[in-house]
Amino acid sequence: MTKYPIGLQNFQGLREDGYVYVDKTAFVYELAQSGKYYFLSRPRRFGKSLFLSTLEAYYLGKKELFKGLALERLEKDWKVYPVFHLDFNTGLYTNPEGLVSIIDEHLRYFEKNYDIEPNGLSLSERFKAILVRNRHSYFLGRNLETKQL
């Protein structure tokens, strides 16, 4: 029986569980190779989260998930890069405090993973400390795969 991914937003789960997938991985490759900035603006329920999940799998070097897809053929030099997944789908942002709260939650998660004490720093200073710690870990060969909250 054909399985359709109604409401699924996780590329890895979709591929591993055998759901139908319309291959858009050539766009992932094009985006990754262009070296430009993109703003992904699409209507609700239009595949933004699934596309970002696909990008995440690509940058984490999960080559096995792309078997039989365009990206398997296009990418010749699979590398692993640090990925910071901050999911803003779950909050209700009717005021600035709601946004600050979810950002703080994400930062606390990463600080725990990187053994960083926030010590009263601003959100931007905390995020910078996380990026610096990750960079040092990455160049020392201790790339820590980030996980979604």
C-alpha positions as CSV (number, residue, x, y, z in Angstrom):
1,M,0.0,0.0,0.0
2,T,1.3,3.5,-0.9
3,K,2.0,5.7,2.1
4,Y,1.4,9.4,1.7
5,P,3.2,11.8,4.1
6,I,0.2,13.9,5.2
7,G,1.4,16.3,7.8
8,L,4.9,14.8,8.1
9,Q,7.7,17.3,8.3
10,N,10.7,15.1,9.0
11,F,12.8,14.1,5.9
12,Q,14.6,11.3,7.7
13,G,11.4,9.7,9.1
14,L,9.7,10.1,5.7
15,R,12.5,8.3,3.9
16,E,13.2,5.6,6.5
17,D,9.5,4.7,6.8
18,G,8.9,4.4,3.1
19,Y,6.6,7.3,2.4
20,V,6.1,8.7,-1.1
21,Y,8.5,11.6,-1.6
22,V,8.5,14.1,-4.5
23,D,12.2,14.6,-5.1
24,K,13.1,18.2,-4.7
25,T,16.7,17.4,-3.6
26,A,18.1,19.1,-6.8
27,F,16.9,22.3,-5.3
28,V,18.8,21.5,-2.1
29,Y,22.0,21.0,-4.0
30,E,21.4,24.2,-6.0
31,L,20.8,26.2,-2.9
32,A,23.8,24.7,-1.1
33,Q,26.2,25.4,-4.0
34,S,25.0,28.9,-4.8
35,G,26.4,30.5,-1.7
36,K,23.6,33.1,-1.5
37,Y,21.1,33.9,1.2
38,Y,17.5,32.8,0.9
39,F,14.3,33.8,2.5
40,L,11.9,30.9,2.3
41,S,8.4,32.5,2.1
42,R,5.6,30.1,1.3
43,P,2.0,29.7,2.4
44,R,1.1,27.6,5.4
45,R,1.3,23.8,4.7
46,F,3.5,24.3,1.7
47,G,6.5,22.1,2.7
48,K,8.9,24.7,4.3
49,S,9.6,22.5,7.3
50,L,10.1,19.4,5.2
51,F,12.5,21.3,2.9
52,L,14.5,22.6,5.9
53,S,14.6,19.1,7.4
54,T,15.9,17.9,4.0
55,L,18.6,20.6,4.2
56,E,19.5,19.5,7.7
57,A,20.0,15.9,6.6
58,Y,22.1,17.1,3.7
59,Y,24.4,19.2,5.9
60,L,24.7,16.5,8.5
61,G,26.0,14.3,5.7
62,K,23.2,11.7,5.9
63,K,24.0,10.3,2.4
64,E,22.0,7.1,2.9
65,L,18.7,9.1,3.1
66,F,19.3,10.4,-0.5
67,K,19.6,7.0,-2.2
68,G,17.7,7.1,-5.5
69,L,17.2,10.9,-5.3
70,A,18.8,13.6,-7.5
71,L,21.1,14.7,-4.7
72,E,22.8,11.2,-4.6
73,R,23.8,11.8,-8.2
74,L,24.7,15.5,-7.9
75,E,26.8,15.5,-4.7
76,K,30.3,14.1,-5.1
77,D,31.9,15.4,-1.9
78,W,29.7,14.6,1.1
79,K,30.8,16.6,4.1
80,V,29.3,17.0,7.6
81,Y,28.6,20.5,8.9
82,P,27.3,21.7,12.2
83,V,23.5,22.3,12.2
84,F,21.6,24.3,14.7
85,H,17.9,23.5,14.5
86,L,15.7,26.1,16.1
87,D,12.0,25.2,15.7
88,F,9.6,28.1,16.0
89,N,6.5,26.1,14.9
90,T,5.4,25.3,18.5
91,G,5.1,28.8,20.0
92,L,2.4,31.4,20.1
93,Y,4.1,34.7,19.5
94,T,1.5,37.3,20.4
95,N,4.1,39.3,22.4
96,P,7.8,39.7,22.4
97,E,8.2,37.7,25.7
98,G,6.9,34.5,23.9
99,L,9.6,34.8,21.3
100,V,12.3,35.5,23.9
101,S,11.1,32.5,25.9
102,I,11.4,30.0,23.0
103,I,14.8,31.4,22.0
104,D,16.0,31.1,25.6
105,E,14.7,27.5,25.6
106,H,16.7,26.7,22.5
107,L,19.8,28.4,23.8
108,R,19.6,26.5,27.1
109,Y,19.5,23.2,25.1
110,F,22.6,24.1,23.1
111,E,24.4,25.4,26.2
112,K,23.8,22.1,28.0
113,N,25.2,20.2,25.0
114,Y,28.3,22.4,24.8
115,D,28.7,22.7,28.6
116,I,28.4,26.5,28.6
117,E,27.2,28.6,31.5
118,P,25.1,31.5,30.3
119,N,26.2,33.7,33.3
120,G,23.7,36.5,32.6
121,L,24.7,37.1,29.0
122,S,22.3,38.5,26.5
123,L,20.6,36.2,24.0
124,S,22.9,37.3,21.3
125,E,26.0,36.9,23.4
126,R,24.8,33.4,24.4
127,F,24.3,32.4,20.8
128,K,27.7,33.7,19.9
129,A,29.3,31.6,22.7
130,I,27.5,28.5,21.4
131,L,28.8,29.2,17.8
132,V,32.3,29.7,19.0
133,R,32.3,26.5,21.1
134,N,30.9,24.6,18.2
135,R,33.5,26.0,15.9
136,H,36.3,24.9,18.2
137,S,34.8,21.4,18.6
138,Y,34.3,21.2,14.8
139,F,37.9,22.0,14.0
140,L,39.1,19.7,16.7
141,G,37.2,16.9,15.0
142,R,34.6,16.6,17.8
143,N,31.6,17.8,15.8
144,L,28.6,17.4,18.0
145,E,25.4,16.5,16.1
146,T,22.7,18.8,17.2
147,K,19.2,17.4,17.9
148,Q,15.9,19.1,17.7
149,L,14.2,20.0,21.0
